[in-house]
Amino acid sequence: MIRSFCARCGRQFYYRSCSLDNKVNPSPFSYLTAVPAADRLHQLELALQRAGEGLTRWQAGCLEQAGGVSLAGAEITLLLLIGSGRRSKSIKELARATNRVDIPNIQYSLRKLASAGLTRKQGAGRSGVTYSLTNEGGQLADKLHGHRERLLTQALEGRSELAGRLQGAADVLDELVELYGAAAHQAEAPDKE
């Protein structure tokens, strides 16, 4: 384990080294370009990847504490989204909320949730189908929400500066969703040269 300090806040953190001499650059995958904004965007992309993986592990750990079912991160996210607001959700709403376009994979996750007895499908036709939680699914979602509230509230105690920056971070991420969407659209457009 290597001990290091955050340059911004001075907090101590540890990370594992994969090298024999334990000399590790905490940001070994950065590109150094002539455009500082591009470098910062790349650093943010790596941080997003790490945060996403951390979120998935966090959700799986909470699910383990809540008990019983083995689900992947995508299924846990859908379970919590369907449970939010206590109303049925369509696949279109779930796809929009998660910024996903892989409808067959969302349907697969929904079938896994249904086979675990956590969700049920109502309606028929392409636009009339919605998904809601069963009693068991609602209880599990409530347990997950309870674990989340308890553990994250404890983790955020004494870190008011972080709590205050979370909305700004969410706003930046929403802007990036738009940026990536526009860039993906350009990449998919036929070259007109």
N, C-alpha and C positions, 0 to 999 in steps of 0.2 A: 504494500500500500504506500502511496505517495501522498504526503501532506502538502497542501498548497493553500493559498489565501485568495479570496476574491478581491480583485483590485478596486472594485466599486464600493463594497460594503465592509471589507476587512474580515468577513467571516472565514473560518477555517473549513476546508473540505478535504476529503480523501478520494483518491481514485486508484484503480488497479493499473499496474504497469504490465505491459506485455514484453518489454525489452529486458535483456539480461542485466543491463546496468541501471535499471529503474529510472532512466532519464526519459521522461515522456512529455511531449508538447501537448497540453490539454486541448489544443485546437489543431491537430496535425493535418486535417483535411481541408484547410482553407486554401482558396485560390488567391493569389496576390495579383491583382489586375491594376490597370491604370485608372480604374473607376472605383473609388472608395465605396460608393453606394452598392455596387455589385458585390464587393467583398462582404459588406454588412448584410446584404440579402442572403448570400451563401451561408454566413454564420447563423442567421436566423433560421434558414431552412434546416440546417443540422440540429439546431436547438428544438425546432418543431418536431423533427423526427424523434429525437430523444424524449421530448415531452409526450408525444403520442405513444411511444413504447411504455413510458412510465405510467401513463393513464391506463393503458391496457392492463399492466401488471397490478395497478392499484384497484381497478374494477374487479379483477379476478380474485384478489386478496379479500376484498369486501364480500364478494359472492361466497367465497370459502367460509368466511365467518358467519354469513347469513344461513349457510348450510344447503347441502343437498345436491344441487344441480351443477354439472360441468358445462360451462358455456364459453365460447370464444368472445373476444372483445366486441365484435360486431353484434353478436346476439345480445350481449349485456346492454350495449348502447340502445338497441331497438327496444328491449324490454323497458328500459327507463324512459325512453321517448313515448312509447305507447302508454305508459303509466302516468306520464305528466299531464296534468289538466283533467285527468279521469274521464277522458272521452275517447271514442274510437278514432283511429287514424288510418288514412289511406296510404298505399305504397307511395303515391306521388308526394304526400306530405312528409313521409319518412325519408324519401330520397332527397327532397329539398332541404330538410333540416340537417341532413348529414353531408350534403353536397356530393351525393353519389349518383352515378348514371348507370350503374350495373344492376338493373332491375332484376334479372334472373338470380343474382347472388343475394339480393335483399329477399326475394321470394324463398330462396333456399334457407336463409336464416329464420324467416318467419315460420317455415315448415318445421325447423328444428325446435323453435319455441313452442309450437303447437303440439308436437309429438312429446315434449316434456310436460305438457299439461299446463303451460303458462299463458298461452294466448288462445284466442278463438277468432275465427273468420266469420264475418256477417256479410250478407248481401250477395249480389251476383253481377255478372257483366264486367266490362273493362273498367268502368268508373264507379260502380256501385259497391265495390268490395272494401270493407274496412276491417281493422284488427283491433281487438280490445284484450284486456287482461282477464284471465279467469280469476276466481277467488284465490287460488294458490299463487298465481302470477302477481296479483295485487299485494298479497302478503309478502312475497319475496321482494318486490319492488319497494315496499315500505321498509323492510329490514335493511335493504341496500341503502336507501335514502337515510335511514337512521344512523347507520355506520358512517356514512359519508359525512353527515352533519357533525356527529360527535368527534370523529377523528380529524377532520379538516378544521373544525373550530379550534380544537386543541393545537393543531399545527400552526394556525394563523395567529394564535395568541402572542402578543408581544411583537408582531410583525405588521404593525399598522401601515407602514410605508408600502409593503407589498400589497396589502388589501386595497390600498388607495390606487395602486397602479394597475390593478386587474382590469378595470373598465377600459382604460387606455390601450392595454394589450389586446383586449377583445376587439376594439375598434380597428386597430392596425391589422389584426388577422382577418377581419371582414374585408378590409381594403385589399389585402393580399388575395383573398378568394376571387375578387373581381379582377385583379391584375392577372392571376393565373388563368382565369376563364378567358379573358381577352387574348392572352398569349397562346392558349391552346387553340382558340378559334383561328388565329392567324396561322398557326403551325399546320392546322388541318386544311386550310384553304389552298386550292390549287395555285401553283406559282404562275403569275401572269406576266412573265417576261418574254 
